[in-house]
Amino acid sequence: MPFRALVRAVTFRPDYQLFTLRDIDSDAGVGAGEAIASAIRDIAACTGYELYVKVVQDLLPVTVTVEIWDTSPGPTNPSANWSPTSVFRLQSPTGQLVLSAPTGDAFDGIDPPSGPGTYAIDVHHRGRQEADDARQKLLQDTTRLDEPGARPSLEHYLLRMWPGS
């Protein structure tokens, strides 16, 4: 039976409607342009060294949960309303991962217990339409854009990883 070894959830606003997951030392960006174009079209894409995920908006917070499993966890729970995208392969030479946005938000401490290697990642999402609807309402009433206080996270992403070749 698959065992979930690590869960890390962060809520932030990814600028440019994009966030990535990569090894802490993999920052060359080789193939990034093609992967970003694919992510814009298909929600997620990977160069093999960096996973790119295109969110639907950048005015409201987005929650990203990374789960690391010892083996493939199988399909997600359909009652949770997750929509899958695809399964990707990600190289992690150091076994230390960072979730980040293009303008500097970075969250580390996503360290697979099995260390360096190749990982399979399946990407799931939910709440994209609700977040886009909320964004449209905010844009129609620009006086609310600068309201203090936390806004709820409507847009969610689940990245499930496990060792794989």
N, C-alpha and C positions, 0 to 999 in steps of 0.2 A: 504494500500500500504506500502511495506517495506520502512523503513527509515534507511539510512546509518548514524550512529551517530559518527563514528570516522574512520579516515584513517591515517595510519602511514606507510611510505615507507622508507626503508633503503637499501643502496647499500654497499656491503662489500664482502670480499673473505672468505667464510667459510672454514677454515682449515679442513682437513680430509674429505672434500666433504660432510659436514653434518651441518645442523643447527636445532635448537629446539625452541619450544615455550612452556613456562610453567609458572605457577604461581610463583611469586617471592620467595615464601616460600617452594615450592615443588622441593627439590633438592636431594631427597634420591636415586633416580635412580632405584627404584624397578621395575623390568621387562625391564630394559633398553636394556640388551643384546638381548632379543627376539625381541624387537621393532626395534632395529637397524638392525638386520638381515632381518626383514620384510621390512624395509624402503629400504635397499639395493636392495631387490627383486622387491618391489612395488612402489618405490619413497617415499611413506609416510606411517607412522605407529604411533600408539599412545598407551601409557600405561594407559591412563585415567588421568594421572597427567603430562605427557610431550609428546608433539608431536615431532616426528623426521622426518626430510625431507632430503633425499639424493640428493645432486646436482650432476651434471654430471662431473664437473671439479673444480679445485681450483686454476687455474692460472689467470683467468679473474674475474672481479667483477660480482656478482649476485645481482639482485634486488628482495627484498621481500616486498610485500605490504600486510599489515594486515588491513582488514576492519571489523568494528564491526557494526552489524545491530540490529535493534530492534526485527525483526522476520526473518524467512528464506527469503533470497533475491531471491530465485528461480534460474533457470539456468543462467550461464554466457552468455554474448553476443558472439554468435558464430563468428561474424566478427572480434573479437579481437584475434582469434586463440588460445584460452585457451583450454587445454586438462585437463579434470577433473581426479582426482584419486579416492577419496572416501570421505565419511563423517565420522568424528570421534567425540568422546565425550571427553571433557577436563574439569576436576575439577579445579576451581579457588577459593580456600578458602579465599584469601584476596581481590580478585578483582583487583589485580595488576599483569600484565603479563610482561615477559621479553623474548625477542628474542635473542638467543645467539648461538655461535659456541663453539666447545669443548675446544679451547685454550684461551678463554677469551673475545672475542668480545661479548659485551652484550649491548642491546638496551632496555631501559625500557620506561615508559611513555605510555604503551599500557594498558590503564585502562578502561575497559568496564563501561559505564555510569550506567549500572544496577547493578554493584558491584559484590560481591562474588556469586558463584553459579556454575552450570554446563552449559557448552557451547557446542553447535554443531559447528564443523569447517569443511568446505569443502576446499580441497586443489586443486589448479589448477596450471598448468605450461605451459610455452611456451619457445621456443628458445633453448631447450636442444641440439638438433642436431647441430644447428648453433654454439653454444658455444663449443661443442665437436670438431667440424671441426676447429674452430679458435684455440683451444688448440693444436690440432695436427699440425697445421701450425707453431705455436710458438715452439713446441718441435723439429720440423725439422730445424728451424733456431734459435738455442739457443742464438745467438748474440742479438736477440730481447727480450729475457727474462728480461734483466735488463734495457730496454729502459725507460727513465723517461717519465712522462706524463700519463694522464689518458687513460685507455682503455675503450671502450664502454661496457656496460652491455648487453649481448646478452641473458642471461639466466634469466628468470623471474618466480616468484612464487606469487600466490595470495592466501592468507588465509582469507576466509570469515567466521566470527563468529557471532553467535546469541544465545540468551538464549535458552536452551533446556534441557530436562531431559533425 
